[in-house]
Amino acid sequence: MTTWMALPAAAVCVSVLYYATATVAAIRFARRMASPLLPLPKIAPRVAVLKPLHGTSNSLAANLISFLEIAYPRADFYFAVENYEDAAAEVPVAIRQRYQYASITLVVGEEPDCSNHKVAKLVKMADRAEKAEVFVLSDADVSVERDYLKRIVGELISDEKIGIVTCAYRARPGGSFASRLEALYVNTDFLPQILLAEMIEPMHYALGATIAIKRRVLEAAGGFRAVKNMLADDFYLGNFTNAQGYEIKLSDSLVTLTCEEKSFAEFWHHQLRWARTYRSVRPVSIATILTHGPFWALMLLAISRGSAAAFAALVLVIAARLAMSAAIVGRVLKMPEMLTELWMVPIKDLIMTGVWFASLLSNKVMWAGRQFKVIRGGTMLEVKN
């Protein structure tokens, strides 16, 4: 074997090993998902559900309704928009007529001097939720099951050492090719990475799909204002909480995202933002390129000028990748309808390799129509045109 072939050959081996261990982690998590709910006290903690909104989508109303139909005795719902010109403001106003029994508050406006506009809304909502003992925040594209709050609050209060409960998530496509790529990324890339990391090390970060945090823990971590200028606000909120001596628990349940990217460019910019975010908070994540099996197998095939051994390696990599994806999508996520989409996984993997290389070229990201520059420590500054 030549020196030029050593790296791609080693990366092919690393990729196959990663596929196998990530599958094991996912199957272990699937067993946890069947665990019963933990009991709540007679008087359940008062929960403030915080939903920062920006713009509308086909699934927004259904996502918000899934929260309003949660079976939990003491929950207040806060929705926030930057101003009344945001079309998202109309959605909670409209559904409030249908759910008149629910405690729904629309907060308009943002905390000033926040680079992160999502956190600017969270600050405003938390200030209004004076009676809350627990804050539960999640992104607007998330939908949940009826037992969602009972499960995560039960997990949160089960141990004094637990400061945050966070949720992994699965994704459903909205119909476009770009949304199908996005859903495949979440289900076959992001989810297995999270489950594998949680299996081998304690969590010291949280995931934006759900963060349930006790009020006193949030205050000890500096409140939402502590992450007002952070790109990866969810990561740092968990990180600051962990630094105070509290544990972060990955819930035994999943929430669901609806992917609604309409164009490949939208998908590309979203993935580029995520890739640069990961690199800013965990520089070691740059090594994930070693798990891009199809890329390395094709490189090996090219360097060896189409040798039989390299072709066999390519077949092995693709077979292992598809087996992992099928196990996670079918057995863990229980989304059999997405099994027919798995032929796209190797194509998506090669696109993600392109994203990885592109992420090295700049520290600027696009988010909600705004451009930001990420500087040392994960802080972001808005770039004015």
N, C-alpha and C positions, 0 to 999 in steps of 0.2 A: 504493500500500500504506500503511495507517495505521500509526501508531507501535505500536499494540497487536498488530499482525500481524507486526511485524519480528522480534521474539524467536522466536516459534514457527516462522516461516518459516526463520530462520537455523538453528535447532536441527534442523529437518527436514533441511536440507542437511548439517549436521554429522553427523547420524545415518547418512545414506546413505553419506557418505564413510567413516565409521567401519566400517560393514558391509563395504565394499569392501576397505579396508586390512586389517581383521582377517581376512578371507578369504584374502588374499594371505599374511599371516603364517602362517596355519594350513596352507596348502598347502606353503609352504616347510618347515614343521616336519614335515609328512608325508613329504617326501623324506628328511629326516634320520633318520626312524624306520627306514628301510631300510638304514642304515649297518651295517657288520659290527662285531662285538665287538672292542674293543681288547684286545691280549694282556696276560695277567697274568704276573708273574714265576714261576719254578719253584716257589718257596715263596710262595704267595699270602698277603697280609696277613690276620692273624687278625681276624675281624669279630665284634662283639657286636651282635646284633639286639635292640633294645629295644622292647617293646610294652606301654605303659601301658594297663590295662583298667579299665573302669567299667561294670558292668551287662552283661547278655547280650542277644543278638539272634538272629534266625533264621539270620543269615549268619556269626556270630562263629566257629564251629568251622571252617567252610570257609575263611574268611579266614586263620585261623592255620595251617591245614594247608597252604595255598598257600605259606607261608613255609618250613614244614618240608620241603617237597618241592623246594626250591631246589637247583639243581646248583652247589654251591660247596664246596671242600674243607675250609675251616677256619672254621666258623661256630658260634657259641654263641648260644642263644636264651634271652632273659630276658623273663618275663611278670610284671607287677606289679599287685597289687590293694591297696586301702586296708586291708582286713581280710578275714577268712574269711567274714564275713556277705555279702560281695559274691558274687552267683551266678556272676560271671565266673571266679572262682577254680576252679570245677569243670571248666571247659573245658580248660585246659592240662593239668590232672591227668588227665582222661579220655583225651586224645589222646596223652599220654606213653606209655601202654601200647601204643599202635600204633606209635609211633616211638621205640622203645627205643634205637636206635643214635644218636639225636640228643642233643646236649647241651642239655637243657632245665632251666631253673631258674625256680621260682616264688618271687617276692619278695613278702612280705607286710609292709605298713607303708609309711609315707610320711615323708619328711624334714619335721621340724617347722618351723613358722614360714614356710610357703610359701602364698601366696594361690592360686597356680596348682597345683591338685592333680595335674595331669598331670606337671608338672615335679617335684613332690615325689616322684613315683614314679620318674621318670628319674634323679634324683640317687641314689636307693637302688640302682637297677639298675646304674648306671655304677660305683658304688663296689664292687659285687660283681665287675664284669668287669675285673679287674686286668690280665689279659693281652691285652686287646683293643688292636689298633693302629688300628682303625677302628670307629666307632660308626654304626649305621644305625638310625634311629628312624622310626616311622610310626604312624599312628592305627589303632585297632582295626577300623575299617570298610574297611580296605584289603586287597586281594588282588593277587597278583603272578604273573608268568610264571616259568618255571624258570630262565631266564637272567638274572633280575633282578639278583642280586648280582654276577655276572660283569661285567655291563654297567656298573653304577654304580660298582663298585670300580675297574674298568679306566679309566673316565673320571676318577675321583678321583685316581688315582696317575699319570695320564698327564702331568701337569705339576705341578711344585713350587708354582706360583703358585695352583693350585686348592685351596681350603680346604674347600669344600662342593660336593657334587652334590645337587641337589634334583630332584624329579619333578613334572611336571604330571599331571593325572589326568582320567579320564572317569568317568561315573557310570551305574549301572544302577538302575532303580527296583525297589522291593520289592513293588509290586503296588497299593498304595493310591494314591488321587488325589494326596495330599500328597507321597508319594515320587516320583510322576511329575513333579510341579512341581519338586521338588528336583533331580532328575536333569536336567531340562531347563535349570534354572538353571546347574548345573555345566557342562553340555556346550555351551550356547549363549551363556552370559554370562561365567562365570568363566574358562573355558579360553581363549576368544579374547582376553580382556583380558590374560591372562598372556602369551600368545604374541605379541601385538602389542607389549606393553611390552618383552619380551625382544628383539624385533627392532629396537627403536629406541633402547634404552639398556642399559648393563650392569646386571646384576642386583645388588641390594644387600640382598636379603632371601631367605628360604627358605620353602618350602611344607611344611606339616605332613604331607602324604601320604607324603613321604620326605625325610629329611635324612641324607645320608652325610657324616660329618666325621672327619677325622684326629684322633687323640688329642691330638697336640701343638697342633693348631689350636684344638681345643676348650679346652684349658688356657690358651692365649694369649688367648682370648676371654673368659676368666673362668669357664669350666665352666658346667654347667647351673644352678648356683646364681646365676649372673649374671642369669638370666631368671625366677627363682622367683616374682616378684610381677608379672610381665608378663602381660597378657591375650593379646597376640599373641606368644607365646613363640617361635614359628617365625620370624616376621618379625625379631624382635630378635636371635635367635641368629645369623641370617644377617647382620644389620646390624652386630653387634659383631665378627663374623668379618671382614667387609669392612673395618671400621675398622682392623684389624690389618694390612691390606695384602694380604689374600688375595682371590682371585676366587671368585665363585659361578657354577657352571655348571648350566644347565638340561639335564638328561639328554635323550638322544635317544629315550628310551622313556617310555611312559605306565604308570601303575598304575591300578587300577580300584577305585572306591568302590561300595558297595552302600547305597543310600538306603532307610531303613526308617521314615521319619516316618509315623506312623499317623493323624494328624489335621492339619487346616489350621492349628490353633493351634500345634502343634509346629513345623510348617514356618515359620510366621510368626515365632515367637520365635528360631528358628535363623537365619533371614535377618536379623532385627533385630540379633542379636549380631554377625553378620558385618559388617553395614553400619556399626555403631558401632565395631567393631574397625578397619575400614579408615579411618574418619574419624580415629581416634585416632593411627594410625601414619602416615597420609599425608593430611593435611588437603586436599591438592589433589584428592583423590578425590571431593570434593563436586561437582566439575565433571562427573562421569559422568552427571549428570542430563541433560546436553545430548545424550547418545546414546540417550535413551529415545524413540525415534522414534514409536511408536504414540501415546504421550501427547501429543507436540507436534503431530502431524498431526491428532488429534482436537480439540485446542485451536484449531488453525488453522481447522478446519472450523466449529467453534462461533462463533468470532469473525467469520468471513466470512459467517455465516448460510447455510452450505451451498453456497458458490460452487462452480462446476465446477472451478476451478483447485485449490481446497483438497481437493475430493474426489479429484482426480487425484493430488495429493500423498500423500493417505492410501493410495491404491492402490499408488503407487510405494514408499512406505515399507514396507508390509506385504510386497510382492513382494520387495524387497531383503532384508528381514529373513529371510523364509523361504528365499530362495536361499542366503544366508550359512549359515543353520542346516543346510540340507540338505547343503551342501558339507562342513561340519565333521563332522556326524554320519555321513554316508555315506562320504566320502573319507578324512578324517583319522582319525576314531575307529573307522571300520569297524564301525558298529553299524546295519546296514540295518533291523533290527527296530524301531528307534526312529524311523524316518522317518514311520511312521503317527501318531506322537505330535506331529508338528510343528504341527498345527492349533492346539495349545494355546499355542504360543509367544507370539502377540500378547496372549493373556489373561494369561499369566505375566508378560509385560512390564509390563502395566498394574498387576498386583499388586506388582511390584518397584518401580514408581513410588510406590505407596503406602508400601512399606517405606522408601524413600528419605526421604520426608517425615516418616514416623514416627520415623526414626532421629535427627532433629534435635530431638526433643522432650525427650530425656533422655539421661543418660550411664550408665544402669543396664542390665545385661544379665543374662539367665538362662543358666546353664551347668551341665549335669549336676545339675539340681535345686537349684542354689544361685543366689542373687542377688548380683551384684557391682556396685560403683560404679567406673567408670573415671575416673581422675584424670589430671592433666597428665603427659605423658611416657609414657603407656601403662600405668602401674601400676594395679592393681586392688585394691580392698578389699572383702572379703566383707561383705554387709549382713545382719546378724542380725535375724531377725524377733522 
